[in-house]
Amino acid sequence: MHARAHTLYALNSNLVVRIWMDKKEGSKAGVDRIKPSKLANSFAALLDRLDEKVVRFMSSYAILIIRISLGIVFVWFGLLKVMGTSPVYDLASHIVYWLPPQLFVPLLGIWEIAIGIGLLLGKALRVVLSLLFLQLAGTFLVLVMRPETAFQGGNPLLLTMEGEFVVKNLVLIAAGLAVGGTVRHIRKEQEQQQRLQKRTTTGRL
C-alpha cells in the first residue's frame, strides 16, 4: 500500500514538473517572439519621427534654400560673363549677333548679377523674378536660331552640350516659379513683423 502510494506520488510529481517546465519553455518562446516585434515597432517609430523632422525641415526651409541657390548661380554666372571668361561667351554673342559681343555679354552678366543679388536679399522679388524669367526665356532662342548648335544631326531628341545647357534652364524656371508662389506670403510676414516692432516700440515709450 505504501509502495503504491509512493509510486503515485512520484508520478504526480513528475507530471507537475513537466507541466511547469512546458509552461516555462512556452513563456520563454513567447518572450522571444515578442522581442523582435517590439524591436521592429521601435525601429519603425524611430524612422517615422526622423521622417517627420526631415519633412518639417524641408517644408520650412526649402523655398529659402532654392532662392539662395538661385541667387548664387546667377551671381556666379554673371561674374563670368562680365570678366569675359564664361564658357557660353561665343554662344551668347552668336544669338544676339546685332550687338557687339564685348558689349552684349558683359551687359547680360550685369543683368544676371542684379537678379542674383535680388534673390539673395529677397527684395523686390516680383521685379527680380520677372527679369529672371525674361532672361531664361531668352536662352531658348538657341533652339530656334541655332538648332545645329543645340541638336546632334538636327534630331531634337539628341542634345549637344549647348543644348543640354539650355534645356536645363527648365529647372531654373521651375525653381523661380516655386519662389514666386511665396511672394505674397513673404510680404504678409514682413508686414506682421513691422506691426510687432511698432507695438514693441510703442510699449516701451
HUJOJO-V655099 format. One record per backbone hydrogen bond with DSSP energy under -1.0 kcal/mol. NH is the residue of the N-H (numbers start at 1). CO is the residue of the C=O. E is the energy in kcal/mol with one decimal. If there is no record, write none. Layout:
nh:NH co:CO e:E
nh:NH co:CO e:E
This chain:
nh:5 co:1 e:-2.4
nh:6 co:2 e:-2.2
nh:7 co:3 e:-2.1
nh:8 co:4 e:-2.6
nh:9 co:5 e:-2.3
nh:10 co:6 e:-2.2
nh:11 co:7 e:-2.4
nh:12 co:8 e:-2.8
nh:13 co:9 e:-2.2
nh:14 co:10 e:-2.4
nh:15 co:11 e:-2.4
nh:16 co:12 e:-2.5
nh:17 co:13 e:-2.6
nh:18 co:14 e:-2.4
nh:19 co:15 e:-2.6
nh:20 co:16 e:-2.6
nh:21 co:17 e:-2.5
nh:22 co:18 e:-2.9
nh:23 co:19 e:-2.4
nh:24 co:20 e:-2.2
nh:25 co:21 e:-2.7
nh:26 co:22 e:-2.5
nh:27 co:23 e:-2.7
nh:28 co:24 e:-2.3
nh:29 co:25 e:-2.4
nh:30 co:26 e:-2.2
nh:31 co:27 e:-2.1
nh:32 co:28 e:-2.4
nh:33 co:29 e:-1.9
nh:34 co:30 e:-2.0
nh:35 co:31 e:-2.4
nh:36 co:32 e:-1.0
nh:37 co:33 e:-1.1
nh:38 co:34 e:-2.8
nh:39 co:35 e:-2.4
nh:40 co:36 e:-2.5
nh:41 co:37 e:-2.2
nh:42 co:38 e:-2.4
nh:43 co:39 e:-2.3
nh:44 co:40 e:-2.5
nh:45 co:41 e:-2.4
nh:46 co:42 e:-2.2
nh:47 co:43 e:-2.3
nh:48 co:44 e:-2.1
nh:49 co:45 e:-2.3
nh:50 co:46 e:-2.4
nh:51 co:47 e:-2.8
nh:52 co:48 e:-2.3
nh:53 co:49 e:-2.1
nh:54 co:50 e:-2.4
nh:55 co:51 e:-2.6
nh:56 co:52 e:-2.3
nh:57 co:53 e:-2.4
nh:58 co:54 e:-2.5
nh:59 co:55 e:-2.5
nh:60 co:56 e:-1.8
nh:61 co:57 e:-2.5
nh:62 co:58 e:-2.1
nh:65 co:61 e:-2.6
nh:66 co:62 e:-2.6
nh:67 co:63 e:-2.7
nh:68 co:64 e:-2.5
nh:69 co:65 e:-2.5
nh:70 co:66 e:-2.7
nh:71 co:67 e:-2.2
nh:72 co:68 e:-2.4
nh:73 co:69 e:-2.4
nh:74 co:70 e:-2.6
nh:75 co:71 e:-2.4
nh:76 co:72 e:-2.6
nh:77 co:73 e:-2.8
nh:78 co:74 e:-2.4
nh:79 co:75 e:-2.4
nh:80 co:76 e:-1.8
nh:81 co:77 e:-1.6
nh:82 co:78 e:-2.4
nh:83 co:79 e:-2.4
nh:85 co:80 e:-2.3
nh:89 co:86 e:-1.5
nh:92 co:88 e:-2.9
nh:93 co:89 e:-2.1
nh:94 co:90 e:-1.7
nh:95 co:91 e:-1.3
nh:96 co:92 e:-1.9
nh:97 co:95 e:-1.2
nh:99 co:96 e:-1.2
nh:103 co:100 e:-1.9
nh:104 co:100 e:-2.7
nh:105 co:101 e:-1.9
nh:107 co:103 e:-1.6
nh:108 co:104 e:-2.6
nh:109 co:105 e:-2.2
nh:110 co:106 e:-2.5
nh:111 co:107 e:-2.3
nh:112 co:108 e:-2.3
nh:113 co:109 e:-2.5
nh:114 co:110 e:-2.4
nh:115 co:111 e:-2.1
nh:116 co:112 e:-2.6
nh:117 co:113 e:-2.8
nh:118 co:114 e:-2.2
nh:119 co:115 e:-2.2
nh:120 co:116 e:-2.5
nh:121 co:117 e:-2.4
nh:122 co:118 e:-1.6
nh:123 co:118 e:-1.2
nh:128 co:124 e:-2.6
nh:129 co:125 e:-3.0
nh:130 co:126 e:-1.7
nh:131 co:127 e:-2.2
nh:132 co:128 e:-2.2
nh:133 co:129 e:-2.8
nh:134 co:130 e:-2.1
nh:135 co:131 e:-2.5
nh:136 co:132 e:-2.7
nh:137 co:133 e:-2.4
nh:138 co:134 e:-1.6
nh:140 co:137 e:-1.1
nh:141 co:138 e:-1.6
nh:142 co:139 e:-1.3
nh:145 co:141 e:-3.6
nh:146 co:142 e:-1.9
nh:149 co:146 e:-1.5
nh:150 co:146 e:-1.4
nh:151 co:147 e:-2.5
nh:152 co:158 e:-3.2
nh:155 co:152 e:-1.9
nh:158 co:155 e:-1.5
nh:160 co:150 e:-2.4
nh:164 co:160 e:-2.5
nh:165 co:161 e:-2.0
nh:166 co:162 e:-1.7
nh:167 co:163 e:-2.8
nh:168 co:164 e:-2.2
nh:169 co:166 e:-1.8
nh:170 co:167 e:-2.1
nh:171 co:168 e:-1.4
nh:173 co:169 e:-2.5
nh:174 co:170 e:-2.2
nh:175 co:171 e:-2.3
nh:176 co:172 e:-2.3
nh:177 co:173 e:-2.3
nh:178 co:174 e:-2.1
nh:179 co:175 e:-2.1
nh:180 co:176 e:-2.8
nh:181 co:177 e:-1.7
nh:182 co:179 e:-1.8
nh:183 co:180 e:-1.4
nh:186 co:182 e:-2.8
nh:187 co:183 e:-2.1
nh:188 co:184 e:-2.1
nh:189 co:185 e:-2.1
nh:190 co:186 e:-2.3
nh:191 co:187 e:-2.3
nh:192 co:188 e:-2.3
nh:193 co:189 e:-2.3
nh:194 co:190 e:-2.2
nh:195 co:191 e:-2.2
nh:196 co:192 e:-2.3
nh:197 co:193 e:-2.3
nh:198 co:194 e:-2.3
nh:199 co:195 e:-2.4
nh:200 co:196 e:-2.5
nh:201 co:197 e:-2.5
nh:202 co:198 e:-2.8
nh:203 co:199 e:-2.6
nh:204 co:200 e:-1.8
nh:205 co:201 e:-1.8
